[in-house]
Amino acid sequence: MAFQTGAMGGGSGMEIRQFEAFLAVAEELHFGRAAEKLVMAQPALSRMIRVLEKELGTELFERTTRKVRLTPSGEALVDPARAIHDQVDGVKRIARSAQQGEIGTVKIGFAGTTGYSILSALARGVSREHPGISLALQPQMYSGEALSKLRDGEIDLGVVSSPVPGGISTLLVSNETLMVALPADHALAGEEKVSVEALHDQRFIAYPATHGSRVRNAMTSICAAAGFVPHIAQDAPDPYSLLALVGAGVGVSIVVSSSRHIQVDGVAYRQLVDVDMVLPIALAWRDTNPSLALRTVVELARNAFPIQLPLTYGIPPRPSNGRRLP
């Protein structure tokens, strides 16, 4: 037997509307009250029940001029009919929620210590306000990799450093400054601030050049401005590995200011003298991404990180209501 939706027609098969009619009569045990409940005429309801009985090959109700009651077949059908009705309601709710961007999965790519703090706040807000949306965190990636995966549709949202290419919209969520991470027993660790020039003969730990790390590019830039090319002794794939190598005395490293929240034995963080470079950190998404769940997450982020206007407008902003994530 086929289950169909919609109004009664000439085709064969049982329809969801028939089960709704059956349940209404079964609950009211009165065709008139059931018809009122369904907002339909009583004769139409009676015809619908007769058609259902014909489809099933059995009577569902015993009818007299004074009384309506369920037959054994009708009693046996109540629970299955209610289950079908509930399943259809569930499907409708899911469809409505998806249409409103309240359910779905948003794939996120991120790198570095900034990404962790931003995603922690964002995940709390999504869990609290939009529990039907899942944030799928992808393996850690650098800004260049994230932008490439955004363009290819492999991720929906990235935590990246500006600038970004065309077709990618961004929402600025943080501004990072640069610091130097030193072995705790390093001679320069005794200074309150360190000049970049004082690092000219140091061995550096850096993120790989082939992955599009903006922090590595910034390190190269400030060293060039100080008149030298940094000697990179070893690459490190992530901030924790990088800082572990610094703590082991392998070298020094230029890091973003949020790195100081990572407590690694043997590492000292110091401000850099006369370095005013700022790395804007943004949430980025592809303009043409059709995901409604993504748009819901971006809208939440607009209210959660209102430090500046978006750098570009892939999704039109709404007035902020001042909500902040904890």
Backbone bond lengths (Angstrom), bond angles and torsions (degrees), N, CA, C in turn:
res aa  C-N    CA-C-N  psi(-1)  N-CA   C-N-CA  omega(-1)  CA-C   N-CA-C  phi
1 M - - - 1.457 - - 1.513 109.31 -
2 A 1.312 116.11 138.79 1.458 120.92 -177.83 1.515 109.55 -98.42
3 F 1.355 116.30 141.01 1.452 121.71 174.19 1.512 108.07 -102.12
4 Q 1.333 116.79 129.12 1.443 121.70 -179.64 1.515 109.24 -123.62
5 T 1.336 115.42 163.72 1.457 120.33 175.44 1.505 108.96 -114.39
6 G 1.316 116.39 166.82 1.449 120.35 175.62 1.512 111.78 101.66
7 A 1.356 115.42 -173.93 1.457 121.09 -178.57 1.517 110.33 -74.77
8 M 1.312 116.11 162.16 1.456 120.37 179.10 1.518 110.37 -64.00
9 G 1.295 116.61 135.90 1.456 120.26 179.52 1.507 109.68 -135.12
10 G 1.313 114.99 -165.89 1.443 119.33 -177.05 1.503 113.34 -87.09
11 G 1.352 118.78 -7.29 1.450 120.42 -176.89 1.514 111.47 -77.37
12 S 1.335 116.46 166.30 1.452 121.15 179.60 1.518 109.30 -86.00
13 G 1.350 115.97 166.66 1.442 120.94 177.42 1.511 111.47 103.81
14 M 1.329 115.79 151.32 1.461 121.09 -179.90 1.521 109.79 -84.71
15 E 1.330 114.75 148.52 1.454 120.65 -177.07 1.512 110.24 -116.21
16 I 1.337 115.19 153.69 1.458 120.67 179.77 1.523 110.20 -57.60
17 R 1.315 116.78 -38.69 1.456 120.94 -179.01 1.531 111.65 -58.83
18 Q 1.313 117.25 -33.43 1.462 120.46 178.08 1.521 111.16 -64.47
19 F 1.327 116.57 -40.67 1.464 119.69 179.85 1.525 110.78 -69.50
20 E 1.335 117.11 -33.68 1.461 120.03 174.98 1.525 110.27 -63.77
21 A 1.349 115.39 -41.78 1.466 119.81 177.96 1.528 110.80 -64.35
22 F 1.321 116.59 -44.93 1.464 121.04 178.98 1.526 110.93 -58.12
23 L 1.332 117.47 -46.61 1.464 121.21 -178.08 1.522 111.11 -64.58
24 A 1.347 116.94 -38.54 1.461 119.79 179.12 1.522 110.93 -62.46
25 V 1.334 117.13 -44.56 1.467 120.20 179.04 1.525 110.15 -68.39
26 A 1.333 117.08 -39.34 1.465 120.73 -179.90 1.524 111.18 -63.48
27 E 1.333 117.50 -34.54 1.463 120.66 -179.58 1.530 111.44 -79.25
28 E 1.331 116.70 -38.35 1.464 119.89 -176.44 1.529 112.53 -88.59
29 L 1.353 116.30 -27.84 1.469 122.03 -172.88 1.529 110.34 50.48
30 H 1.328 113.69 40.30 1.466 120.82 -179.82 1.522 106.90 -162.05
31 F 1.336 116.49 118.80 1.463 120.00 -175.00 1.530 112.14 -66.24
32 G 1.321 116.66 -36.02 1.464 119.73 -179.21 1.514 111.77 -64.83
33 R 1.350 116.18 -49.78 1.473 119.30 179.86 1.525 111.14 -64.81
34 A 1.338 116.76 -38.06 1.470 120.26 179.06 1.526 110.58 -63.78
35 A 1.346 116.61 -39.41 1.465 120.09 178.87 1.521 110.78 -64.60
36 E 1.327 117.13 -40.59 1.470 120.50 177.26 1.533 110.65 -62.75
37 K 1.310 115.41 -41.31 1.462 120.37 179.94 1.527 111.15 -62.10
38 L 1.318 116.18 -37.35 1.465 121.98 -178.97 1.525 112.59 -88.56
39 V 1.330 116.90 -3.29 1.463 122.99 -178.67 1.536 109.30 55.55
40 M 1.333 115.34 58.13 1.450 120.76 177.90 1.525 108.93 -149.37
41 A 1.307 116.79 165.41 1.460 121.01 179.61 1.518 110.25 -74.21
42 Q 1.343 116.06 145.71 1.459 120.04 -178.38 1.525 112.96 -62.23
43 P 1.345 119.59 -41.25 1.478 118.19 178.84 1.528 112.25 -60.64
44 A 1.341 116.58 -37.44 1.471 119.50 179.12 1.515 110.76 -65.97
45 L 1.343 116.40 -37.56 1.464 120.27 177.75 1.526 109.99 -65.42
46 S 1.325 117.05 -43.46 1.468 119.98 179.91 1.521 110.92 -61.48
47 R 1.336 116.88 -41.51 1.471 119.97 178.37 1.530 110.80 -63.33
48 M 1.335 116.68 -39.96 1.460 120.58 -178.84 1.531 110.63 -62.73
49 I 1.337 116.15 -41.34 1.463 119.82 179.84 1.527 109.96 -67.74
50 R 1.332 117.82 -39.97 1.471 119.87 178.90 1.529 111.39 -63.29
51 V 1.331 116.05 -40.15 1.469 119.36 177.67 1.523 110.34 -63.02
52 L 1.338 117.60 -41.38 1.470 120.95 179.18 1.534 109.91 -63.88
53 E 1.328 116.82 -42.86 1.465 119.98 179.00 1.522 110.68 -62.32
54 K 1.321 116.26 -37.93 1.460 119.53 178.10 1.523 111.01 -65.86
55 E 1.316 116.38 -41.66 1.472 120.78 177.80 1.522 111.04 -61.05
56 L 1.334 116.34 -40.01 1.468 121.01 -176.83 1.522 112.16 -84.02
57 G 1.322 117.22 -18.52 1.459 120.53 -179.97 1.504 113.27 74.75
58 T 1.344 117.49 27.20 1.463 121.04 -179.96 1.512 109.83 -158.07
59 E 1.327 116.93 153.14 1.456 120.53 176.00 1.527 109.76 -80.74
60 L 1.297 115.43 141.19 1.464 121.35 -179.28 1.523 112.15 -103.90
61 F 1.346 116.46 -24.62 1.465 120.91 -178.25 1.519 110.03 -132.72
62 E 1.328 114.82 143.72 1.450 121.41 167.73 1.518 106.85 -95.09
63 R 1.340 117.45 122.59 1.451 122.02 -174.40 1.526 109.80 -114.02
64 T 1.301 116.78 130.56 1.460 122.20 169.61 1.517 107.04 -129.09
65 T 1.299 117.41 174.83 1.469 119.84 -179.97 1.517 111.55 -68.11
66 R 1.325 116.79 -18.37 1.471 119.36 -176.69 1.522 113.00 -115.83
67 K 1.324 117.50 -11.05 1.467 117.03 -168.81 1.524 111.36 -152.62
68 V 1.340 114.93 146.87 1.463 122.20 172.23 1.525 107.20 -127.66
69 R 1.326 115.67 130.87 1.467 118.10 175.29 1.508 110.09 -144.20
70 L 1.321 115.81 157.51 1.462 121.94 -178.17 1.519 110.91 -73.87
71 T 1.313 115.28 140.25 1.459 120.64 169.62 1.528 108.15 -81.00
72 P 1.332 117.98 169.43 1.475 118.75 174.89 1.534 112.44 -54.82
73 S 1.327 116.96 -38.31 1.461 119.81 177.97 1.535 110.30 -65.31
74 G 1.338 115.54 -40.39 1.456 119.44 178.70 1.513 112.11 -64.19
75 E 1.351 116.02 -42.49 1.465 119.30 178.31 1.537 110.75 -62.03
76 A 1.335 116.35 -38.45 1.468 120.20 -179.43 1.520 111.83 -68.87
77 L 1.342 116.66 -24.21 1.458 120.09 -176.65 1.525 113.15 -85.84
78 V 1.333 118.72 -16.79 1.470 121.16 -172.79 1.529 112.11 -58.55
79 D 1.320 117.46 -52.58 1.476 119.14 -176.78 1.524 112.19 -65.22
80 P 1.346 120.17 -46.91 1.465 118.86 176.81 1.529 112.51 -60.10
81 A 1.338 117.54 -40.16 1.469 120.05 179.77 1.524 110.55 -64.49
82 R 1.332 116.18 -40.43 1.466 119.30 178.49 1.530 111.01 -65.61
83 A 1.329 116.69 -37.61 1.470 120.12 178.06 1.526 110.71 -64.22
84 I 1.343 116.05 -42.25 1.471 119.85 177.95 1.522 109.85 -62.88
85 H 1.329 116.45 -44.04 1.461 121.08 179.99 1.529 110.80 -60.97
86 D 1.339 116.67 -44.38 1.466 120.59 -179.60 1.528 111.45 -65.25
87 Q 1.336 116.13 -38.95 1.463 119.47 178.68 1.523 111.04 -63.85
88 V 1.331 116.02 -41.71 1.463 119.22 179.09 1.524 109.98 -65.18
89 D 1.333 117.31 -41.65 1.465 120.24 176.76 1.521 110.91 -60.22
90 G 1.345 115.21 -40.30 1.457 118.99 178.92 1.512 112.08 -63.65
91 V 1.328 116.09 -41.80 1.472 120.19 177.53 1.521 110.40 -61.79
92 K 1.335 116.42 -42.72 1.468 119.98 179.09 1.525 111.22 -62.49
93 R 1.338 116.40 -41.78 1.478 119.68 179.26 1.517 111.26 -63.49
94 I 1.330 115.17 -42.22 1.465 118.98 179.12 1.519 110.59 -62.56
95 A 1.335 116.44 -43.74 1.465 120.34 -179.66 1.525 110.60 -63.03
96 R 1.350 116.64 -43.58 1.468 119.68 179.16 1.522 110.97 -64.63
97 S 1.337 116.36 -41.36 1.463 119.98 -179.63 1.525 111.00 -64.60
98 A 1.343 116.00 -40.39 1.460 119.62 178.55 1.519 110.42 -64.62
99 Q 1.340 116.12 -39.95 1.463 120.42 -179.97 1.524 111.16 -65.01
100 Q 1.323 116.70 -30.29 1.456 121.55 -179.59 1.526 112.57 -92.47
101 G 1.336 117.08 3.85 1.453 120.15 179.59 1.514 113.92 72.55
102 E 1.343 117.63 26.18 1.456 121.07 -177.01 1.519 112.59 -97.03
103 I 1.331 118.07 -9.35 1.460 120.45 174.71 1.520 108.40 -135.77
104 G 1.303 115.93 159.70 1.454 120.73 179.90 1.516 110.87 136.70
105 T 1.320 115.52 178.70 1.461 122.37 -179.65 1.521 109.00 -121.37
106 V 1.316 115.49 133.37 1.465 121.49 176.93 1.530 107.26 -116.74
107 K 1.338 116.36 115.86 1.463 121.57 179.85 1.524 109.17 -84.22
108 I 1.332 115.53 127.90 1.468 120.66 -174.54 1.524 110.12 -122.28
109 G 1.345 115.44 131.78 1.455 122.01 173.79 1.516 109.71 -111.50
110 F 1.319 117.17 138.90 1.464 119.68 -176.74 1.523 109.97 -153.70
111 A 1.321 114.25 166.29 1.468 119.93 177.27 1.510 108.77 -146.95
112 G 1.318 114.88 153.76 1.453 120.52 168.83 1.517 115.08 75.88
113 T 1.325 113.70 176.63 1.464 120.93 -176.68 1.513 111.92 -69.01
114 T 1.329 117.79 -32.09 1.461 119.77 177.88 1.513 110.34 -61.79
115 G 1.325 116.54 -42.68 1.453 120.64 -179.41 1.510 112.43 -58.34
116 Y 1.334 117.25 -41.34 1.458 120.52 -179.11 1.522 111.09 -62.39
117 S 1.336 118.19 -46.55 1.456 120.37 -177.32 1.519 111.49 -67.25
118 I 1.338 117.30 -39.72 1.463 121.00 179.60 1.526 110.09 -66.07
119 L 1.329 117.16 -46.64 1.457 120.60 -177.62 1.519 111.98 -67.39
120 S 1.318 117.08 -31.83 1.462 119.84 177.56 1.521 110.31 -62.20
121 A 1.331 116.72 -47.31 1.464 120.68 179.11 1.526 111.16 -66.00
122 L 1.330 116.54 -43.01 1.459 120.52 -178.63 1.527 111.15 -64.58
123 A 1.332 116.46 -42.35 1.468 120.50 -179.10 1.527 111.37 -63.61
124 R 1.336 117.16 -38.56 1.463 119.71 177.76 1.527 110.85 -61.96
125 G 1.341 115.71 -44.19 1.458 119.73 -179.54 1.515 112.53 -65.29
126 V 1.329 117.37 -42.35 1.463 120.84 179.85 1.527 110.24 -65.66
127 S 1.323 116.67 -42.26 1.464 120.55 -179.77 1.525 111.10 -62.54
128 R 1.328 116.42 -37.77 1.460 120.52 -177.55 1.534 112.35 -77.73
129 E 1.326 117.22 -43.25 1.466 120.68 -171.36 1.533 113.77 -99.17
130 H 1.310 117.19 -25.93 1.472 120.39 -177.84 1.525 109.23 -137.92
131 P 1.334 117.70 67.84 1.475 120.26 -174.59 1.521 114.30 -63.75
132 G 1.330 118.12 -15.03 1.455 119.99 178.06 1.513 113.78 -79.84
133 I 1.329 116.91 -6.61 1.469 121.10 -179.98 1.524 109.20 -99.37
134 S 1.310 115.49 131.67 1.461 121.54 178.27 1.520 109.71 -106.84
135 L 1.329 116.70 130.58 1.458 121.66 174.58 1.526 107.87 -95.62
136 A 1.318 116.05 112.37 1.467 121.31 -179.25 1.518 108.73 -96.41
137 L 1.337 116.27 104.79 1.461 121.13 -177.97 1.519 109.61 -80.08
138 Q 1.310 115.49 124.45 1.458 121.52 -179.06 1.525 109.94 -87.71
139 P 1.341 118.16 163.12 1.468 120.11 176.74 1.530 110.45 -52.81
140 Q 1.332 115.59 141.68 1.463 120.56 -174.33 1.524 111.64 -53.09
141 M 1.325 115.40 136.62 1.460 121.17 -178.16 1.519 109.48 -142.08
142 Y 1.334 115.95 153.52 1.455 120.94 178.58 1.522 110.64 -81.63
143 S 1.342 116.20 169.81 1.463 120.73 -176.02 1.525 111.98 -55.46
144 G 1.323 116.48 -46.28 1.463 119.67 -179.01 1.513 112.04 -61.01
145 E 1.336 116.41 -41.17 1.463 120.34 178.37 1.521 111.09 -66.33
146 A 1.338 115.93 -42.08 1.461 119.80 -179.21 1.526 110.81 -62.14
147 L 1.327 116.84 -43.35 1.465 120.29 179.97 1.528 111.12 -64.18
148 S 1.325 116.42 -38.94 1.458 120.52 177.95 1.532 110.86 -64.24
149 K 1.337 116.72 -42.67 1.460 120.80 -179.78 1.532 111.17 -70.54
150 L 1.325 117.08 -30.88 1.458 119.70 174.53 1.525 110.45 -63.78
151 R 1.320 116.34 -46.67 1.467 120.38 -179.51 1.527 111.26 -61.61
152 D 1.354 116.13 -36.29 1.468 120.70 -177.79 1.527 113.03 -84.23
153 G 1.336 117.40 -3.93 1.455 120.55 179.72 1.514 114.48 78.25
154 E 1.335 117.91 14.90 1.467 120.49 -179.73 1.521 111.98 -79.79
155 I 1.323 117.46 -25.01 1.461 121.97 173.61 1.526 107.89 -131.81
156 D 1.334 115.52 161.41 1.462 120.79 -179.53 1.522 112.16 -98.39
157 L 1.324 116.54 -33.25 1.455 121.68 -173.45 1.520 108.52 -140.83
158 G 1.326 116.24 138.29 1.462 120.04 179.13 1.507 110.87 -130.43
159 V 1.325 116.49 148.29 1.466 121.95 170.90 1.519 105.55 -99.74
160 V 1.325 116.51 111.65 1.463 121.16 -170.06 1.514 111.03 -134.27
161 S 1.327 114.56 165.80 1.459 121.48 170.92 1.520 108.67 -97.13
162 S 1.319 116.43 141.45 1.466 120.19 175.92 1.524 108.70 -72.81
163 P 1.348 119.35 159.03 1.460 126.78 2.53 1.517 112.03 -83.30
164 V 1.337 115.02 170.52 1.459 120.51 179.64 1.526 108.50 -127.51
165 P 1.338 117.53 156.58 1.470 120.12 -179.42 1.524 111.68 -77.02
166 G 1.313 117.34 171.53 1.445 122.71 177.08 1.512 111.56 -62.89
167 G 1.325 115.97 151.59 1.444 121.06 -179.15 1.513 113.63 86.67
168 I 1.335 116.68 -4.00 1.460 122.10 178.82 1.524 107.94 -115.81
169 S 1.312 116.88 127.23 1.458 121.96 176.76 1.521 109.79 -100.69
170 T 1.314 116.12 151.25 1.463 120.12 -175.94 1.519 111.97 -135.99
171 L 1.312 114.65 155.33 1.452 122.84 172.33 1.523 107.03 -129.25
172 L 1.316 116.60 114.77 1.457 120.67 -178.33 1.520 110.06 -67.66
173 V 1.327 117.23 126.86 1.465 121.24 -176.53 1.521 112.80 -120.98
174 S 1.335 117.49 -14.81 1.465 119.01 -178.15 1.521 109.68 -163.98
175 N 1.310 116.32 154.76 1.462 122.42 171.15 1.519 108.67 -120.14
176 E 1.306 117.60 120.00 1.458 122.15 -179.29 1.519 110.59 -101.58
177 T 1.315 116.35 136.98 1.466 121.44 170.39 1.530 108.43 -102.90
178 L 1.333 116.35 172.78 1.462 121.09 -176.22 1.519 111.34 -105.18
179 M 1.327 115.24 145.56 1.463 123.16 176.36 1.523 107.80 -135.95
180 V 1.322 115.45 170.27 1.451 119.92 173.24 1.524 108.50 -111.64
181 A 1.330 115.65 134.16 1.464 121.40 174.21 1.523 107.30 -101.62
182 L 1.326 116.17 126.14 1.478 122.71 -175.24 1.521 110.11 -123.98
183 P 1.346 117.03 151.28 1.460 118.29 167.62 1.535 108.87 -58.63
184 A 1.313 117.46 138.79 1.462 120.86 -174.26 1.525 113.24 -59.30
185 D 1.344 117.03 -26.71 1.461 119.51 -179.79 1.532 112.30 -95.90
186 H 1.322 116.98 11.21 1.467 121.61 179.01 1.528 109.62 -69.61
187 A 1.326 116.83 147.12 1.466 120.89 -179.08 1.526 111.90 -59.09
188 L 1.346 117.23 -35.70 1.461 120.44 -178.42 1.522 112.98 -77.02
189 A 1.346 116.98 -12.73 1.463 119.85 179.54 1.523 111.72 -67.52
190 G 1.334 116.51 -17.92 1.453 120.04 177.44 1.520 113.26 -79.29
191 E 1.326 116.99 -8.30 1.465 121.16 179.67 1.523 109.89 -88.68
192 E 1.350 115.37 149.06 1.464 119.18 176.69 1.524 110.69 -73.41
193 K 1.341 116.07 -39.12 1.455 122.59 176.66 1.517 108.51 -132.75
194 V 1.338 115.88 154.53 1.463 120.94 -176.76 1.517 108.97 -127.21
195 S 1.328 116.30 134.93 1.458 119.32 175.46 1.528 109.55 -84.80
196 V 1.326 115.62 150.10 1.463 119.39 178.59 1.523 109.94 -63.59
197 E 1.350 117.47 -35.99 1.467 121.04 179.97 1.529 111.29 -57.36
198 A 1.347 116.63 -32.73 1.467 120.18 -178.00 1.520 112.34 -70.09
199 L 1.333 117.14 -9.10 1.466 121.17 -178.22 1.522 112.35 -99.26
200 H 1.343 117.68 6.63 1.464 119.70 -169.68 1.522 113.39 -62.74
201 D 1.330 118.18 -28.76 1.464 120.13 -177.34 1.532 112.35 -104.14
202 Q 1.315 116.22 15.25 1.469 120.62 -177.66 1.530 111.85 -89.20
203 R 1.311 114.94 155.76 1.458 121.72 170.55 1.530 107.68 -87.97
204 F 1.336 117.06 132.15 1.461 121.55 -175.46 1.530 111.24 -107.68
205 I 1.325 114.44 144.01 1.461 122.47 167.98 1.528 106.10 -103.06
206 A 1.323 117.87 132.86 1.469 120.38 -175.16 1.521 110.74 -143.58
207 Y 1.321 114.33 164.19 1.458 120.19 172.63 1.528 108.42 -75.33
208 P 1.322 118.86 154.23 1.473 121.36 -176.08 1.531 112.28 -59.41
209 A 1.326 115.29 140.71 1.465 120.72 -179.22 1.528 111.76 -70.12
210 T 1.315 116.86 -23.75 1.470 120.37 -172.99 1.526 113.81 -84.60
211 H 1.342 117.98 -2.29 1.462 120.38 -173.26 1.528 113.60 -106.24
212 G 1.298 117.79 3.38 1.464 119.45 177.60 1.515 113.77 75.42
213 S 1.340 117.91 37.33 1.459 121.06 179.76 1.532 110.57 -76.61
214 R 1.326 116.71 120.76 1.462 121.07 177.53 1.526 111.13 -71.78
215 V 1.328 117.56 -28.13 1.467 119.93 178.12 1.523 110.13 -67.62
216 R 1.314 116.86 -41.58 1.471 119.41 176.53 1.528 110.59 -63.20
217 N 1.323 116.69 -42.23 1.467 119.67 178.12 1.519 111.24 -61.51
218 A 1.336 116.20 -40.13 1.465 120.15 178.90 1.521 110.55 -65.28
219 M 1.336 117.15 -40.60 1.459 121.49 177.94 1.532 110.26 -59.68
220 T 1.326 116.46 -47.12 1.461 120.78 179.51 1.522 110.95 -60.85
221 S 1.331 115.97 -39.09 1.462 121.00 -177.74 1.522 112.14 -66.68
222 I 1.324 117.37 -46.93 1.479 118.40 -176.92 1.531 111.03 -71.85
223 C 1.322 116.98 -30.57 1.465 119.25 176.08 1.538 110.25 -68.66
224 A 1.340 116.25 -40.53 1.465 120.05 177.69 1.519 110.51 -61.98
225 A 1.355 116.34 -39.57 1.466 119.95 178.27 1.525 111.52 -65.02
226 A 1.336 116.51 -26.40 1.466 121.22 178.25 1.520 111.58 -88.44
227 G 1.342 117.96 -0.41 1.454 121.43 172.76 1.516 116.05 94.75
228 F 1.324 119.21 19.41 1.466 118.94 178.04 1.531 110.61 -149.42
229 V 1.324 114.20 162.12 1.464 121.98 175.30 1.523 107.28 -102.10
230 P 1.327 118.41 124.95 1.468 119.53 -176.51 1.531 111.54 -65.88
231 H 1.337 114.65 138.61 1.463 120.58 175.47 1.525 107.98 -86.67
232 I 1.327 116.19 107.24 1.462 120.23 -176.50 1.520 108.69 -90.06
233 A 1.328 115.18 111.16 1.460 121.13 -176.58 1.520 112.13 -81.18
234 Q 1.347 116.34 -31.52 1.465 118.58 -176.63 1.528 109.62 -161.28
235 D 1.321 114.39 144.30 1.464 120.08 173.13 1.522 109.54 -91.32
236 A 1.331 115.99 154.35 1.467 122.06 176.22 1.517 108.65 -135.00
237 P 1.335 118.34 138.59 1.463 120.99 -173.05 1.522 115.11 -78.16
238 D 1.336 118.42 -20.57 1.464 120.61 -175.72 1.532 108.84 -153.15
239 P 1.340 117.31 165.77 1.467 119.17 -175.41 1.519 114.14 -62.19
240 Y 1.325 117.61 -31.66 1.463 119.72 -178.53 1.531 110.95 -70.03
241 S 1.334 116.11 -42.36 1.457 119.25 176.78 1.519 110.71 -66.23
242 L 1.325 116.37 -40.88 1.454 120.73 -179.28 1.527 110.85 -60.52
243 L 1.331 116.17 -47.30 1.464 119.48 -178.11 1.525 111.81 -70.36
244 A 1.341 116.86 -30.13 1.466 119.00 176.18 1.528 110.21 -64.53
245 L 1.345 116.62 -38.60 1.463 120.43 177.91 1.520 110.98 -67.67
246 V 1.339 116.81 -38.32 1.470 119.49 175.79 1.520 109.89 -62.43
247 G 1.326 116.53 -46.60 1.463 120.61 -179.68 1.514 112.78 -62.49
248 A 1.340 116.19 -26.94 1.466 120.18 178.48 1.518 112.01 -82.27
249 G 1.336 117.14 -2.64 1.447 120.49 177.55 1.516 115.11 85.12
250 V 1.346 117.03 13.53 1.466 120.08 -178.99 1.525 111.13 -70.53
251 G 1.327 116.69 -31.14 1.452 119.96 -179.63 1.511 111.26 178.17
252 V 1.332 115.51 -171.31 1.456 122.53 176.50 1.525 107.61 -110.04
253 S 1.329 116.54 170.37 1.458 118.36 179.51 1.526 111.00 -152.62
254 I 1.323 115.38 148.97 1.455 121.15 171.32 1.518 106.99 -91.73
255 V 1.330 117.06 126.41 1.463 121.97 -176.11 1.524 109.40 -132.58
256 V 1.320 116.38 166.35 1.465 120.38 175.86 1.523 109.32 -83.69
257 S 1.322 115.06 159.10 1.460 120.36 -171.65 1.523 113.61 -61.36
258 S 1.328 118.22 -29.59 1.466 119.36 -179.52 1.524 112.34 -68.74
259 S 1.334 117.66 -14.27 1.467 120.66 179.56 1.520 112.30 -64.18
260 R 1.331 116.74 -23.78 1.470 118.72 -176.95 1.526 112.21 -66.10
261 H 1.345 116.80 -14.04 1.457 119.50 176.22 1.524 111.76 -76.70
262 I 1.330 116.65 -11.71 1.462 120.06 175.91 1.534 108.10 -88.82
263 Q 1.286 116.13 113.91 1.456 120.71 -179.28 1.521 109.71 -92.02
264 V 1.340 115.25 108.94 1.457 121.67 178.89 1.528 107.68 -120.31
265 D 1.314 116.23 131.42 1.467 120.01 179.64 1.525 110.60 -56.83
266 G 1.313 115.90 133.52 1.456 120.79 174.89 1.517 114.69 85.01
267 V 1.349 118.76 10.59 1.465 121.38 -179.39 1.527 109.99 -114.73
268 A 1.331 115.21 132.98 1.468 121.43 175.57 1.528 108.54 -119.76
269 Y 1.326 116.88 134.16 1.463 122.04 178.42 1.531 108.93 -103.35
270 R 1.330 115.43 134.83 1.454 119.87 178.58 1.518 109.82 -135.11
271 Q 1.339 115.53 145.45 1.456 120.49 175.42 1.518 110.08 -69.54
272 L 1.332 115.28 153.66 1.461 121.10 177.39 1.529 109.62 -99.52
273 V 1.300 115.48 139.26 1.461 121.34 -179.69 1.530 109.66 -79.42
274 D 1.326 115.65 134.72 1.469 122.40 172.44 1.539 113.25 56.88
275 V 1.307 117.36 33.19 1.465 121.07 173.57 1.523 106.92 -115.20
276 D 1.314 115.53 107.43 1.467 119.27 -178.06 1.526 111.97 -107.07
277 M 1.328 117.06 15.37 1.465 120.04 178.95 1.523 110.16 -66.69
278 V 1.324 115.00 134.88 1.464 121.92 177.87 1.528 108.69 -121.23
279 L 1.313 115.84 134.61 1.465 120.82 175.72 1.528 108.54 -102.90
280 P 1.338 117.54 107.30 1.471 119.15 176.13 1.535 109.65 -70.47
281 I 1.319 116.42 130.12 1.458 121.72 178.66 1.527 107.75 -108.93
282 A 1.311 115.95 129.30 1.458 120.11 -173.78 1.516 111.81 -134.39
283 L 1.305 115.14 152.94 1.463 121.15 163.91 1.518 106.89 -82.15
284 A 1.311 117.18 134.87 1.469 120.99 -176.32 1.520 109.99 -129.75
285 W 1.337 115.80 144.44 1.459 121.27 178.05 1.521 109.47 -148.15
286 R 1.306 115.66 156.89 1.462 121.19 179.93 1.526 110.01 -77.39
287 D 1.329 116.62 131.41 1.462 121.19 -177.33 1.519 112.57 -54.70
288 T 1.320 116.84 -36.73 1.468 121.03 -172.73 1.524 113.53 -91.56
289 N 1.314 117.68 4.87 1.470 119.94 179.55 1.535 109.21 -65.45
290 P 1.335 118.59 122.04 1.469 120.62 -175.69 1.525 114.64 -84.35
291 S 1.334 118.08 -1.91 1.463 121.39 -173.12 1.530 111.73 -62.65
292 L 1.340 116.42 120.95 1.458 120.57 176.69 1.525 110.94 -74.56
293 A 1.338 116.87 -30.70 1.466 119.69 175.91 1.530 110.23 -63.25
294 L 1.342 116.69 -39.24 1.463 120.37 176.37 1.520 110.53 -59.71
295 R 1.315 117.18 -44.11 1.458 120.34 -178.74 1.525 111.45 -64.08
296 T 1.323 116.42 -35.27 1.463 120.06 176.23 1.519 110.87 -64.39
297 V 1.338 116.67 -43.74 1.467 120.69 -179.98 1.530 110.34 -65.57
298 V 1.330 117.36 -41.31 1.465 120.44 179.01 1.529 110.50 -63.39
299 E 1.331 116.58 -40.77 1.467 120.03 179.41 1.523 110.56 -63.49
300 L 1.337 116.15 -40.21 1.460 119.46 176.84 1.526 110.31 -63.02
301 A 1.336 116.44 -41.22 1.469 120.63 179.74 1.520 111.81 -64.43
302 R 1.331 117.00 -34.07 1.467 119.42 179.06 1.522 110.74 -58.84
303 N 1.326 116.45 -38.72 1.454 120.47 179.98 1.526 112.34 -83.19
304 A 1.332 116.32 -24.38 1.466 120.14 -176.56 1.524 112.65 -82.12
305 F 1.328 117.10 -31.02 1.459 121.42 -176.67 1.533 110.41 -125.15
306 P 1.331 119.18 62.43 1.473 120.00 -174.83 1.523 112.72 -84.51
307 I 1.354 117.28 51.45 1.461 117.65 -177.33 1.520 111.85 -82.27
308 Q 1.342 117.17 -28.91 1.451 121.33 177.34 1.513 108.41 -153.93
309 L 1.324 116.65 167.80 1.450 119.79 173.48 1.521 109.62 -67.49
310 P 1.330 117.50 153.33 1.465 119.22 174.60 1.521 110.93 -56.49
311 L 1.334 116.17 147.56 1.454 120.40 179.47 1.520 110.64 -69.66
312 T 1.345 117.27 -34.82 1.463 122.25 173.87 1.506 107.09 -141.03
313 Y 1.307 116.37 165.51 1.450 120.11 -175.49 1.510 111.66 -117.94
314 G 1.331 117.12 86.72 1.449 119.91 172.87 1.512 110.32 -79.90
315 I 1.338 116.11 -29.30 1.456 122.58 177.43 1.514 106.59 -125.71
316 P 1.327 119.60 119.72 1.456 121.03 -176.06 1.523 111.41 -55.79
317 P 1.336 118.17 131.96 1.462 120.88 -178.75 1.518 111.72 -74.59
318 R 1.332 114.86 154.19 1.446 120.52 172.50 1.524 107.64 -112.31
319 P 1.329 118.63 160.76 1.464 119.68 178.39 1.508 110.36 -59.79
320 S 1.322 116.44 135.08 1.467 120.56 -179.77 1.513 110.11 -69.64
321 N 1.354 116.64 140.15 1.448 119.52 176.13 1.525 111.02 -100.01
322 G 1.342 115.47 11.38 1.449 119.97 173.73 1.503 114.64 81.10
323 R 1.358 119.07 5.49 1.457 119.50 -179.47 1.523 109.87 -69.55
324 R 1.291 115.85 139.23 1.463 121.33 175.42 1.510 108.63 -126.32
325 L 1.312 115.35 146.52 1.469 118.72 175.09 1.517 108.94 -81.66
326 P 1.313 117.17 146.50 1.467 119.55 178.88 1.519 111.32 -68.19
